[in-house]
Amino acid sequence: MAMYVIKDLCNGCRVCLKKCQYNGIQIIDNKAQIGPECTYCKLCIEACPKSAIKLEGSEEQAYDNSGDIWVYLERNEQNDLESSALEIVSKMKQLNQNPDRKISGIIIGSTLNEEEKRVLSRAGADHVYQISIPRMEYSSISYSSLLEEACKQKKPLLFLFSATEIGRDLAPRLATLLETGLTADCTELSFDLGTGLLVQTRPAFSGDLMASIICPKHRPQMATIRPHSFKNENKGISLNLVCENLEMKDLIPSAVLDSIQIIARNPIQSEYPLIEDQKIVISIGRGIGCSENVKMIEAFARSINAGLGCSRPIVDAGWLPAELQVGMSGKSIGPKLYIALGISGSVQHLVGIQSAEYIIAVNRDENAPIFKVAQLGMVGDIKDILPEIKKLIFKDGSG
């Protein structure tokens, strides 16, 4: 495949030169010329008003869209299915327009019990692959080898992981073994209507822009998805889930299984509770005025049993730690109630709360963008409004 210019059509208008982001085009003798820096992004082809730039072989390209959609089912420390995996299943159920394409979960270790099967089915899964192995402890080497063999046997179209600690470790190892691409930490997924390819959207350049990425040449298309980016919205009647056991006990020798051993687990210690686990989160932005107000809001959050979050300027100012940052370059959360205090509502922040069930926004600026997504907006000083919010939360005396 090669990029070339039809000299008779090119008039040297320099539109392609301005469009190219990689210095891959030069104008020589009033004609465009493709240089070695070209990345075949095809932006110049789309921009050329004379259709003078062509990509040899692109017209014959056919996309292989056969295969099913796989979602890796991970268990948390309580041995329950990670809710973020169910969120991905639910999202793909909404996006999938091919009735012949199954949405399959795949799990390693203990098989699903009847309640887990019902939950997975209600989220939108049609099928589940179960790989039972004697050793329950997670091992990146053995797990990636097992999943590699499963992919070679069943040839999925997509393989999606939640961007948890395990997902971020396992997915890139598997992508390397399968020699395919991987888009990490996505916040949105969609299908391109023309090609049927998965469009994987993630923050780039420290959250200053969103990049949409496709993987046209290699299969499966793989991505990790930030937890709480989607809602588990498919909660209808539980259907019969087809379970298939994949026997691979002899695939990996016991010596390989035991080549890595976990000596100890030392959780990160923090004075703040994990905001991902909170039903109510109060988040603060620079609109709160000064650092002295942080302690006041922190005390208020404790009084209503809420978690504490913040926007990026608060972290940059050193008022709160980065672990509490909500947004594109922070965490995505899905609390039942999200209270935004002094947060303007930039796109970068809203990405992190798109799964919140109910949003209350407090801001002195009545034109703040946060009011467009909030179910309840209040204009005024936070010191005056916080007591009123507490009354709303506890108005029935039930909390």
KEPASE-109125 format. One line per 3 residues: their letters; for each residue x, y, z of C-alpha. Coordinates in pm, 1 decimal. Example, Ala and Ser with C-alpha at 12.3 -4.5 7.8 and 13.67 -1.06 7.14 Angstrom:
AS) 1230.0/-450.0/780.0 ~ 1367.0/-106.0/714.0 .
This chain:
MAM) 0.0/0.0/0.0 ~ 138.8/341.0/-100.0 ~ 25.7/704.4/-109.0 .
YVI) 74.9/887.7/-439.7 ~ -22.9/1212.5/-615.1 ~ -179.9/1236.6/-961.1 .
KDL) 32.4/1520.6/-1098.2 ~ -211.7/1621.4/-1371.4 ~ -484.9/1688.3/-1113.0 .
CNG) -273.1/1863.9/-849.6 ~ -274.8/2245.9/-878.0 ~ -43.0/2313.2/-584.1 .
CRV) -315.6/2471.3/-368.8 ~ -136.5/2359.6/-48.4 ~ -457.2/2247.4/125.1 .
CLK) -305.4/1904.1/183.7 ~ 12.6/2062.6/320.6 ~ -187.9/2252.5/581.4 .
KCQ) -392.1/1944.7/670.1 ~ -98.6/1705.9/718.9 ~ 0.5/1680.0/1084.7 .
YNG) 316.6/1474.3/1026.4 ~ 514.0/1682.9/775.0 ~ 455.8/1406.7/521.6 .
IQI) 388.3/1637.0/224.7 ~ 609.4/1881.7/34.3 ~ 525.7/2115.7/-252.4 .
IDN) 785.8/2081.3/-527.4 ~ 745.8/2258.0/-862.3 ~ 394.8/2357.5/-757.3 .
KAQ) 294.4/1992.3/-709.5 ~ 235.7/1796.7/-389.3 ~ 480.5/1518.1/-315.4 .
IGP) 440.2/1249.7/-48.1 ~ 743.1/1208.2/177.1 ~ 868.8/920.5/395.3 .
ECT) 707.9/1072.3/706.2 ~ 359.6/986.3/572.4 ~ 155.8/774.8/819.0 .
YCK) -127.6/690.8/572.7 ~ -381.1/871.3/792.2 ~ -566.3/978.9/472.6 .
LCI) -644.1/1330.6/601.0 ~ -487.1/1475.2/286.7 ~ -707.7/1253.8/66.8 .
EAC) -1018.8/1384.8/239.0 ~ -897.6/1745.9/216.2 ~ -778.5/1756.0/-145.6 .
PKS) -1032.5/1959.0/-350.8 ~ -908.7/1801.1/-676.6 ~ -904.6/1435.6/-554.6 .
AIK) -543.0/1426.8/-665.3 ~ -411.4/1213.8/-376.0 ~ -473.7/840.1/-373.4 .
LEG) -391.3/547.5/-147.4 ~ -302.0/249.4/-360.3 ~ -490.3/-62.5/-255.1 .
SEE) -736.3/112.8/-24.1 ~ -1027.1/58.7/-262.8 ~ -982.2/-317.2/-244.6 .
QAY) -962.7/-326.7/134.0 ~ -1230.2/-544.4/296.1 ~ -1290.1/-545.6/668.3 .
DNS) -1333.3/-877.7/843.4 ~ -1633.4/-822.4/1068.7 ~ -1702.1/-1185.7/1148.1 .
GDI) -1692.2/-1316.3/1501.9 ~ -1860.5/-1237.8/1832.3 ~ -1815.3/-968.5/2095.9 .
WVY) -1622.3/-1084.7/2402.7 ~ -1609.3/-921.3/2744.2 ~ -1365.7/-1042.7/3006.9 .
LER) -1543.4/-1122.3/3333.4 ~ -1328.5/-1037.7/3631.7 ~ -1395.5/-1113.8/3996.5 .
NEQ) -1325.7/-856.4/4265.6 ~ -1173.2/-914.4/4608.2 ~ -1511.3/-1030.1/4740.2 .
NDL) -1521.6/-1290.3/4459.9 ~ -1817.1/-1114.0/4295.3 ~ -1835.9/-1023.1/3928.1 .
ESS) -1693.5/-676.8/3864.8 ~ -1983.0/-441.6/3792.9 ~ -1772.3/-263.0/3530.4 .
ALE) -1772.3/-579.4/3316.5 ~ -2152.6/-581.8/3328.8 ~ -2150.7/-217.2/3220.3 .
IVS) -1951.8/-311.9/2909.4 ~ -2187.6/-600.5/2832.0 ~ -2483.9/-364.1/2863.1 .
KMK) -2321.0/-106.4/2634.4 ~ -2243.4/-362.2/2365.9 ~ -2599.5/-493.6/2384.0 .
QLN) -2716.8/-142.2/2295.8 ~ -2464.5/-100.3/2014.3 ~ -2485.6/-443.3/1853.7 .
QNP) -2708.9/-430.2/1544.8 ~ -2620.0/-775.9/1413.5 ~ -2865.3/-1038.9/1545.6 .
DRK) -2625.3/-1317.8/1447.1 ~ -2340.6/-1173.3/1652.5 ~ -2336.5/-1298.7/2011.3 .
ISG) -2222.6/-1102.5/2313.6 ~ -2012.2/-1344.3/2516.4 ~ -1852.7/-1319.3/2855.5 .
III) -1540.8/-1520.8/2930.0 ~ -1421.3/-1608.2/3279.3 ~ -1118.2/-1790.7/3417.0 .
GST) -1121.5/-1976.3/3746.9 ~ -1445.8/-2057.5/3924.2 ~ -1752.6/-2102.9/3706.6 .
LNE) -2058.9/-1881.2/3736.0 ~ -2330.8/-1965.6/3985.0 ~ -2698.9/-1943.1/3891.2 .
EEK) -2745.9/-1589.9/4025.9 ~ -2439.5/-1464.5/3838.0 ~ -2574.3/-1620.9/3519.3 .
RVL) -2902.4/-1435.9/3565.5 ~ -2725.1/-1106.4/3630.7 ~ -2503.1/-1150.7/3325.7 .
SRA) -2797.1/-1246.9/3106.7 ~ -3001.4/-947.0/3220.4 ~ -2709.1/-719.1/3135.9 .
GAD) -2732.9/-841.9/2776.8 ~ -2500.6/-1142.1/2738.3 ~ -2606.0/-1432.9/2516.2 .
HVY) -2321.8/-1670.1/2591.9 ~ -2040.0/-1731.4/2837.8 ~ -1713.9/-1922.8/2806.3 .
QIS) -1583.5/-2074.2/3128.6 ~ -1221.1/-2179.9/3170.0 ~ -1176.4/-2376.6/3490.7 .
IPR) -823.2/-2416.6/3620.7 ~ -706.9/-2556.0/3956.9 ~ -531.5/-2238.7/4059.0 .
MEY) -765.7/-1950.0/4139.0 ~ -500.3/-1681.8/4198.0 ~ -455.5/-1439.2/3909.3 .
SSI) -138.3/-1486.2/3707.3 ~ -80.3/-1259.7/3408.4 ~ 134.4/-1514.9/3224.6 .
SYS) -101.5/-1809.8/3260.8 ~ -421.6/-1607.7/3211.2 ~ -297.2/-1439.5/2894.3 .
SLL) -188.3/-1777.4/2753.4 ~ -529.8/-1927.1/2825.4 ~ -708.7/-1636.2/2663.0 .
EEA) -475.2/-1650.4/2364.5 ~ -572.7/-2013.0/2305.3 ~ -942.2/-1929.8/2350.7 .
CKQ) -915.5/-1652.7/2090.1 ~ -740.6/-1879.6/1843.3 ~ -1015.0/-2137.6/1884.0 .
KKP) -1319.8/-1908.9/1866.5 ~ -1184.8/-1602.0/1677.9 ~ -1382.7/-1315.7/1837.7 .
LLF) -1435.6/-987.6/1654.6 ~ -1393.2/-775.1/1968.9 ~ -1236.8/-844.5/2307.1 .
LFS) -1309.5/-582.5/2572.3 ~ -1171.1/-546.5/2925.1 ~ -1252.1/-319.6/3213.6 .
ATE) -961.2/-86.9/3291.1 ~ -912.7/-226.3/3640.4 ~ -575.2/-318.3/3786.5 .
IGR) -603.9/-667.2/3637.7 ~ -755.2/-550.7/3308.7 ~ -473.8/-301.7/3252.6 .
DLA) -220.6/-578.0/3314.4 ~ -388.0/-860.2/3123.9 ~ -520.7/-688.7/2810.1 .
PRL) -186.9/-554.4/2675.5 ~ -15.5/-889.8/2736.5 ~ -288.2/-1065.2/2542.3 .
ATL) -281.8/-806.9/2261.0 ~ 91.3/-865.7/2222.9 ~ 43.5/-1242.9/2202.3 .
LET) -232.9/-1202.4/1942.2 ~ -35.9/-936.7/1751.1 ~ -329.4/-697.6/1747.6 .
GLT) -390.6/-341.2/1859.5 ~ -522.6/-220.2/2194.6 ~ -681.9/111.7/2287.3 .
ADC) -640.4/170.2/2659.3 ~ -867.5/354.5/2902.8 ~ -1158.6/426.2/2667.1 .
TEL) -1450.3/637.0/2783.9 ~ -1678.6/579.1/2481.7 ~ -1742.3/309.4/2221.8 .
SFD) -1939.5/311.8/1897.9 ~ -1951.6/140.3/1560.6 ~ -1861.6/313.5/1234.9 .
LGT) -2168.6/277.0/1013.4 ~ -1965.4/255.0/693.7 ~ -1704.6/-3.5/788.6 .
GLL) -1858.2/-171.1/1094.3 ~ -1532.3/-110.9/1283.2 ~ -1534.2/-38.2/1654.7 .
VQT) -1458.5/329.3/1721.1 ~ -1268.3/345.9/2048.4 ~ -1262.6/692.1/2208.2 .
RPA) -1019.6/789.1/2480.9 ~ -866.9/1107.0/2629.4 ~ -532.6/1218.5/2487.9 .
FSG) -278.6/1493.2/2556.1 ~ -356.7/1502.5/2929.9 ~ -728.3/1513.5/2862.4 .
DLM) -715.1/1818.5/2634.6 ~ -875.2/1630.3/2345.2 ~ -1056.9/1307.2/2265.4 .
ASI) -897.6/1059.4/2022.9 ~ -1112.7/816.9/1823.2 ~ -918.4/506.2/1725.5 .
ICP) -995.9/212.4/1494.1 ~ -818.1/-115.6/1429.6 ~ -896.1/-211.0/1066.6 .
KHR) -629.8/-470.9/995.3 ~ -601.5/-696.7/1300.3 ~ -838.6/-912.9/1500.9 .
PQM) -969.9/-912.7/1759.4 ~ -1019.6/-540.8/1805.9 ~ -926.8/-482.0/2169.9 .
ATI) -984.7/-208.8/2424.8 ~ -991.2/-145.9/2797.2 ~ -1280.0/69.6/2920.6 .
RPH) -1266.6/297.3/3220.5 ~ -1506.4/174.0/3493.7 ~ -1833.0/369.2/3530.0 .
SFK) -1809.3/505.4/3175.4 ~ -2139.6/330.3/3097.1 ~ -2454.0/235.4/3285.6 .
NEN) -2581.7/-118.4/3318.7 ~ -2918.5/-33.7/3166.8 ~ -3037.1/-371.3/3039.6 .
KGI) -3231.2/-502.3/3336.7 ~ -3515.9/-679.5/3164.5 ~ -3630.5/-1038.4/3182.2 .
SLN) -3348.5/-1284.4/3237.2 ~ -3301.3/-1509.8/2935.8 ~ -3134.1/-1848.4/2911.1 .
LVC) -2759.6/-1795.7/2904.7 ~ -2565.4/-2052.7/2703.1 ~ -2262.3/-2170.9/2900.4 .
ENL) -1968.9/-2339.6/2729.8 ~ -1674.4/-2489.4/2914.9 ~ -1334.3/-2460.9/2747.0 .
EMK) -1102.5/-2737.4/2859.2 ~ -742.8/-2614.3/2873.6 ~ -604.8/-2765.8/3191.4 .
DLI) -306.5/-2917.6/3012.6 ~ -220.3/-2605.5/2816.3 ~ 18.1/-2459.2/3070.8 .
PSA) 257.0/-2668.9/3280.8 ~ 234.1/-2623.6/3653.2 ~ 587.9/-2483.3/3652.5 .
VLD) 469.4/-2186.7/3445.1 ~ 166.7/-2136.3/3667.3 ~ 396.5/-2113.9/3966.7 .
SIQ) 668.4/-1904.1/3803.9 ~ 521.0/-1586.0/3954.4 ~ 412.4/-1575.6/4315.2 .
IIA) 248.0/-1289.9/4501.3 ~ 441.6/-1234.3/4822.7 ~ 209.4/-975.9/4975.7 .
RNP) -62.4/-725.7/4895.6 ~ -24.1/-378.8/5040.4 ~ -323.4/-157.1/4956.9 .
IQS) -257.2/213.4/4908.2 ~ -336.3/392.2/5230.8 ~ -546.0/707.7/5207.6 .
EYP) -731.1/927.3/5451.5 ~ -1016.1/947.9/5200.7 ~ -1255.7/666.9/5105.3 .
LIE) -1257.3/544.8/4744.5 ~ -1495.4/771.7/4556.1 ~ -1576.4/488.8/4312.4 .
DQK) -1754.1/305.7/4596.5 ~ -1963.3/596.7/4727.7 ~ -2336.6/636.3/4667.3 .
IVI) -2306.8/1012.9/4726.5 ~ -2007.4/1217.1/4608.7 ~ -1951.2/1586.6/4675.0 .
SIG) -1703.2/1730.8/4428.0 ~ -1543.8/2074.7/4447.7 ~ -1400.0/2307.8/4185.3 .
RGI) -1213.9/2635.7/4191.1 ~ -1545.9/2817.5/4220.4 ~ -1546.8/2741.7/4594.9 .
GCS) -1321.9/3044.3/4633.1 ~ -1034.1/2951.2/4862.1 ~ -855.3/2656.4/5021.4 .
ENV) -1014.3/2732.4/5360.1 ~ -1349.6/2620.9/5222.8 ~ -1215.8/2270.4/5149.4 .
KMI) -1222.8/2172.5/5517.8 ~ -1574.3/2305.4/5552.7 ~ -1696.6/2101.0/5257.1 .
EAF) -1502.9/1796.9/5375.7 ~ -1681.8/1816.0/5711.6 ~ -2014.2/1853.2/5533.5 .
ARS) -1941.3/1544.2/5323.1 ~ -1873.9/1340.2/5637.0 ~ -2197.9/1464.7/5792.2 .
INA) -2404.0/1314.6/5509.7 ~ -2182.3/1005.5/5467.5 ~ -2060.0/1115.6/5126.0 .
GLG) -1732.1/1074.0/4942.7 ~ -1519.0/1374.1/4847.6 ~ -1407.3/1446.2/4489.9 .
CSR) -1269.3/1740.0/4298.1 ~ -1189.3/1883.6/3957.3 ~ -840.0/1911.4/3810.4 .
PIV) -769.0/2274.8/3918.9 ~ -812.3/2171.4/4281.5 ~ -546.6/1900.7/4241.6 .
DAG) -317.0/2137.5/4050.2 ~ -348.6/2387.6/4336.1 ~ -251.5/2118.2/4587.9 .
WLP) -575.0/2147.1/4784.4 ~ -667.2/1777.2/4744.1 ~ -476.1/1467.1/4624.5 .
AEL) -494.6/1335.8/4266.3 ~ -675.1/1019.6/4381.2 ~ -989.2/1232.1/4429.6 .
QVG) -987.3/1389.7/4083.1 ~ -1296.9/1325.2/3874.6 ~ -1294.8/1363.1/3497.5 .
MSG) -1111.7/1273.8/3180.0 ~ -766.1/1273.4/3336.6 ~ -900.5/1147.1/3670.7 .
KSI) -1162.5/889.3/3762.8 ~ -1500.8/802.9/3614.8 ~ -1767.4/744.2/3877.5 .
GPK) -2135.6/655.6/3882.7 ~ -2283.6/754.0/4220.2 ~ -2655.0/776.3/4286.9 .
LYI) -2607.9/1143.7/4376.7 ~ -2331.0/1375.6/4255.5 ~ -2308.4/1723.2/4408.8 .
ALG) -2087.5/1963.5/4212.5 ~ -1979.5/2268.1/4411.2 ~ -1812.2/2549.3/4219.6 .
ISG) -1749.8/2328.0/3916.0 ~ -1807.7/2498.9/3581.9 ~ -1874.1/2176.6/3391.0 .
SVQ) -1602.1/2145.7/3125.5 ~ -1622.2/1854.8/2882.5 ~ -1317.0/1701.9/3050.4 .
HLV) -1498.8/1689.7/3383.6 ~ -1837.0/1576.0/3250.1 ~ -1679.0/1265.1/3095.7 .
GIQ) -1614.5/1138.4/3447.2 ~ -1973.8/1172.3/3570.6 ~ -2178.1/1060.2/3270.8 .
SAE) -2297.7/753.7/3466.8 ~ -2414.4/953.8/3771.3 ~ -2785.4/898.8/3835.3 .
YII) -2866.8/1245.1/3975.1 ~ -2659.2/1563.3/3965.6 ~ -2698.1/1871.8/4185.4 .
AVN) -2491.4/2170.1/4073.4 ~ -2410.5/2479.3/4278.7 ~ -2238.5/2771.3/4109.7 .
RDE) -2241.3/3150.3/4127.4 ~ -2241.0/3169.5/3746.5 ~ -2592.9/3103.3/3621.4 .
NAP) -2451.7/3030.3/3273.6 ~ -2212.0/2757.7/3390.3 ~ -2224.7/2454.1/3155.5 .
IFK) -2274.7/2219.4/3451.8 ~ -2637.4/2335.3/3473.7 ~ -2710.8/2180.9/3131.6 .
VAQ) -2650.6/1828.4/3265.8 ~ -2769.0/1876.1/3624.9 ~ -3113.6/1762.3/3733.0 .
LGM) -3110.8/2036.4/3997.7 ~ -2919.0/2361.9/3970.1 ~ -2868.4/2623.4/4238.5 .
VGD) -2716.0/2968.3/4182.1 ~ -2558.4/3123.4/4488.1 ~ -2296.1/3094.6/4761.1 .
IKD) -2212.3/2740.5/4875.6 ~ -2216.9/2843.0/5244.0 ~ -2581.7/2940.2/5211.7 .
ILP) -2683.8/2647.3/4993.0 ~ -2515.2/2352.7/5167.9 ~ -2764.2/2347.0/5459.7 .
EIK) -3049.4/2341.6/5207.9 ~ -2892.2/2047.8/5024.4 ~ -2865.2/1858.6/5352.2 .
KLI) -3236.2/1917.2/5414.1 ~ -3315.7/1778.6/5068.8 ~ -3110.6/1465.2/5127.6 .
FKD) -3260.8/1396.5/5471.0 ~ -3605.6/1545.9/5416.6 ~ -3776.5/1212.4/5482.7 .
GSG) -3557.2/1137.8/5781.6 ~ -3429.8/828.2/5604.7 ~ -3097.8/964.7/5475.4 .
